[in-house]
Amino acid sequence: MQSQHIVSAYDDELKFLARKIAAMGGQAERMVDQAIAALVNADPALGHRVIQDDIVLDEAQREIDDKAILIIARRQPMATDLREIIGAIRISADLERVGDLGKNIAKRVSAVAEGRQPNSLFRGLEALAELALTQLKEVLDVYASRSVERIGFVRDRDEQIDAMYTSLFRELLTYMMEDPRNITPCTHLLFVAKNIERIGDHATNIAETIYYIVTGEQMPPERPKEDKSHRVTLEGEGKPG
């Protein structure tokens, strides 16, 4: 009976980590979604709320780290259980970074609102954010279900995000060259676009961690993570990397 109680308590501890990861994922998604909404609608008040909400993710990450260390010290887990615990630490770090990226976007709301840019640029940012957040949500669904056979979509989606980011980068450069008054607000939007693109990279990191948790192996390398914006010259032409 005592042995059953210990196993049950251990299972509850592992489930606690999984629930916290799910909660962190939902919070990170909301922060990015609200940051983009604040930017598009020129709503500094909403942007400020996003900045304040970042502390929720910071605290959740600390809680997961503390709990994970305690479980390792008390239970001395092996194999799958140990991967599960280490994976929770890694995933929580990625989700905390996604929250930071949302906060960084929110910090630029006031500056962008001062020099309103064409709606097409904001539509491009919205489309890029929707793609990145869809990828993040799908990855978190895989974490909940452990259906690693579905994980192949991640790299395909990451390629789409990189391509859309590069296109948006070119468009912003064009506006900056057409009118020097666009340089400051478009520079802020460039940073926003890069922050969104980085969300896709963190979603890919999470997918790789899930694959390791379930299989005990590293995800097979298929392609380097890379956007092509660094190849864009001021003339709008590519150059060798």
Secondary structure per residue as TSV (DSSP state, phi and psi in degrees):
chain	resnum	aa	ss	phi	psi
A	1	M	-	360.0	-42.9
A	2	Q	H	-61.7	-41.0
A	3	S	H	-62.6	-41.7
A	4	Q	H	-63.0	-38.7
A	5	H	H	-63.7	-41.6
A	6	I	H	-64.3	-44.7
A	7	V	H	-62.2	-42.4
A	8	S	H	-63.4	-42.8
A	9	A	H	-64.6	-38.8
A	10	Y	H	-63.2	-45.7
A	11	D	H	-59.9	-40.7
A	12	D	H	-62.2	-37.4
A	13	E	H	-66.5	-40.8
A	14	L	H	-67.5	-38.8
A	15	K	H	-65.9	-33.7
A	16	F	H	-59.8	-44.7
A	17	L	H	-61.5	-43.3
A	18	A	H	-63.5	-40.9
A	19	R	H	-65.5	-39.8
A	20	K	H	-65.8	-38.8
A	21	I	H	-62.8	-44.0
A	22	A	H	-61.3	-42.0
A	23	A	H	-65.9	-41.7
A	24	M	H	-61.4	-41.5
A	25	G	H	-61.1	-45.2
A	26	G	H	-62.0	-41.3
A	27	Q	H	-65.6	-42.7
A	28	A	H	-63.2	-43.2
A	29	E	H	-60.4	-45.3
A	30	R	H	-62.8	-41.9
A	31	M	H	-61.6	-45.0
A	32	V	H	-67.0	-44.6
A	33	D	H	-59.3	-44.4
A	34	Q	H	-70.8	-34.2
A	35	A	H	-63.8	-42.9
A	36	I	H	-65.7	-42.2
A	37	A	H	-61.1	-41.3
A	38	A	H	-63.2	-39.0
A	39	L	H	-67.5	-49.3
A	40	V	H	-65.2	-38.6
A	41	N	T	-94.6	6.3
A	42	A	T	50.5	57.0
A	43	D	-	-118.4	84.9
A	44	P	H	-60.1	-31.3
A	45	A	H	-63.7	-43.2
A	46	L	H	-65.9	-39.7
A	47	G	H	-59.7	-39.8
A	48	H	H	-65.4	-37.2
A	49	R	H	-64.5	-38.6
A	50	V	H	-61.7	-44.1
A	51	I	H	-59.5	-42.6
A	52	Q	H	-67.6	-33.3
A	53	D	H	-69.6	-14.6
A	54	D	H	-60.7	-27.7
A	55	I	H	-64.4	-26.8
A	56	V	H	-63.0	-44.9
A	57	L	H	-68.9	-38.5
A	58	D	H	-59.2	-44.6
A	59	E	H	-67.3	-38.7
A	60	A	H	-64.7	-40.3
A	61	Q	H	-63.3	-43.1
A	62	R	H	-62.1	-39.6
A	63	E	H	-64.2	-42.0
A	64	I	H	-65.2	-44.1
A	65	D	H	-59.0	-47.7
A	66	D	H	-62.7	-44.2
A	67	K	H	-65.7	-41.5
A	68	A	H	-62.7	-44.2
A	69	I	H	-62.4	-40.8
A	70	L	H	-64.1	-42.0
A	71	I	H	-63.8	-43.7
A	72	I	H	-62.3	-43.3
A	73	A	H	-66.9	-38.3
A	74	R	H	-84.1	-39.8
A	75	R	H	-100.8	-20.2
A	76	Q	-	48.2	59.4
A	77	P	-	-68.0	158.6
A	78	M	-	-133.7	164.7
A	79	A	H	50.6	-124.2
A	80	T	H	-59.2	-42.2
A	81	D	H	-63.1	-41.0
A	82	L	H	-66.0	-40.6
A	83	R	H	-63.4	-37.8
A	84	E	H	-60.3	-44.1
A	85	I	H	-71.8	-46.6
A	86	I	H	-63.2	-38.4
A	87	G	H	-61.5	-39.3
A	88	A	H	-62.1	-39.9
A	89	I	H	-62.2	-45.2
A	90	R	H	-67.8	-43.1
A	91	I	H	-66.2	-40.7
A	92	S	H	-62.7	-34.7
A	93	A	H	-65.8	-41.3
A	94	D	H	-64.9	-41.9
A	95	L	H	-67.0	-35.4
A	96	E	H	-63.9	-38.1
A	97	R	H	-67.8	-36.9
A	98	V	H	-60.7	-42.1
A	99	G	H	-61.3	-40.6
A	100	D	H	-61.2	-39.8
A	101	L	H	-65.9	-39.4
A	102	G	H	-61.7	-42.3
A	103	K	H	-62.1	-42.2
A	104	N	H	-61.2	-39.4
A	105	I	H	-63.2	-45.4
A	106	A	H	-61.6	-32.5
A	107	K	H	-66.2	-19.3
A	108	R	T	-96.3	0.1
A	109	V	H	-58.9	-50.0
A	110	S	H	-63.1	-42.0
A	111	A	H	-65.3	-41.7
A	112	V	H	-69.3	-36.2
A	113	A	H	-62.9	-26.7
A	114	E	H	-70.6	-27.8
A	115	G	S	-130.3	79.8
A	116	R	-	-59.3	132.0
A	117	Q	-	-105.7	169.1
A	118	P	-	-55.3	145.1
A	119	N	H	-60.3	-27.6
A	120	S	H	-60.7	-34.2
A	121	L	H	-66.7	-40.9
A	122	F	H	-69.9	-35.1
A	123	R	H	-64.1	-38.5
A	124	G	H	-63.0	-41.9
A	125	L	H	-65.4	-41.1
A	126	E	H	-61.6	-42.9
A	127	A	H	-65.6	-40.8
A	128	L	H	-64.3	-42.9
A	129	A	H	-65.8	-39.1
A	130	E	H	-62.6	-40.4
A	131	L	H	-65.0	-45.1
A	132	A	H	-66.4	-41.4
A	133	L	H	-71.1	-33.3
A	134	T	H	-63.6	-42.2
A	135	Q	H	-61.5	-44.5
A	136	L	H	-62.3	-44.2
A	137	K	H	-62.9	-42.5
A	138	E	H	-65.1	-37.8
A	139	V	H	-64.7	-42.0
A	140	L	H	-67.1	-31.8
A	141	D	H	-64.6	-39.2
A	142	V	H	-65.2	-38.7
A	143	Y	H	-60.6	-41.1
A	144	A	H	-69.3	-36.8
A	145	S	H	-96.2	-17.7
A	146	R	T	60.4	26.7
A	147	S	-	-85.7	74.7
A	148	V	G	-67.2	-16.2
A	149	E	G	-66.2	-17.4
A	150	R	G	-88.8	-0.8
A	151	I	T	-77.2	-10.4
A	152	G	T	-61.2	-24.4
A	153	F	H	-64.1	-23.4
A	154	V	H	-60.8	-48.5
A	155	R	H	-70.0	-35.2
A	156	D	H	-61.7	-44.1
A	157	R	H	-65.8	-37.4
A	158	D	H	-64.0	-37.4
A	159	E	H	-63.7	-39.9
A	160	Q	H	-63.2	-42.5
A	161	I	H	-62.6	-45.2
A	162	D	H	-61.5	-42.3
A	163	A	H	-65.5	-42.1
A	164	M	H	-67.8	-38.2
A	165	Y	H	-62.7	-44.1
A	166	T	H	-61.9	-41.5
A	167	S	H	-62.3	-43.9
A	168	L	H	-66.4	-37.8
A	169	F	H	-58.6	-46.3
A	170	R	H	-61.2	-42.8
A	171	E	H	-63.5	-42.0
A	172	L	H	-65.4	-40.1
A	173	L	H	-61.2	-38.7
A	174	T	H	-61.3	-45.5
A	175	Y	H	-62.8	-38.1
A	176	M	H	-66.2	-37.4
A	177	M	H	-73.9	-31.0
A	178	E	H	-71.3	-32.5
A	179	D	-	-151.2	115.1
A	180	P	G	-56.4	-24.4
A	181	R	G	-67.2	-17.3
A	182	N	G	-84.2	-10.2
A	183	I	H	-60.5	-49.0
A	184	T	H	-64.4	-53.9
A	185	P	H	-64.3	-36.6
A	186	C	H	-69.7	-30.3
A	187	T	H	-63.1	-42.0
A	188	H	H	-60.3	-41.8
A	189	L	H	-68.5	-32.2
A	190	L	H	-61.3	-43.0
A	191	F	H	-65.4	-38.2
A	192	V	H	-61.2	-47.3
A	193	A	H	-60.2	-41.6
A	194	K	H	-65.3	-38.8
A	195	N	H	-61.4	-41.0
A	196	I	H	-65.6	-43.5
A	197	E	H	-59.5	-36.5
A	198	R	H	-66.6	-29.1
A	199	I	H	-59.7	-40.3
A	200	G	H	-61.1	-38.8
A	201	D	H	-64.2	-40.6
A	202	H	H	-67.5	-36.2
A	203	A	H	-62.3	-38.6
A	204	T	H	-65.6	-41.1
A	205	N	H	-57.6	-43.7
A	206	I	H	-63.5	-41.9
A	207	A	H	-59.8	-42.2
A	208	E	H	-64.7	-37.6
A	209	T	H	-66.6	-41.8
A	210	I	H	-61.4	-43.1
A	211	Y	H	-59.2	-41.7
A	212	Y	H	-67.0	-41.5
A	213	I	H	-56.9	-47.7
A	214	V	H	-77.0	-41.1
A	215	T	H	-102.6	-21.5
A	216	G	S	78.2	8.1
A	217	E	S	-123.7	160.2
A	218	Q	-	-79.7	146.7
A	219	M	-	-63.2	133.3
A	220	P	-	-59.2	131.2
A	221	P	-	-69.3	133.1
A	222	E	-	-118.9	-38.7
A	223	R	S	-159.1	154.2
A	224	P	-	-71.5	146.1
A	225	K	-	-75.4	119.6
A	226	E	-	-163.3	136.4
A	227	D	-	-102.7	163.7
A	228	K	S	-101.9	13.3
A	229	S	G	-64.0	-28.3
A	230	H	G	-69.7	-11.3
A	231	R	G	-93.9	-2.4
A	232	V	B	-86.8	122.6
A	233	T	-	-89.6	171.2
A	234	L	T	-65.6	-18.8
A	235	E	T	-85.3	-2.0
A	236	G	S	81.9	14.2
A	237	E	-	-108.6	155.5
A	238	G	B	-81.0	158.3
A	239	K	-	-141.6	156.5
A	240	P	-	-60.2	141.7
A	241	G	-	-75.9	360.0
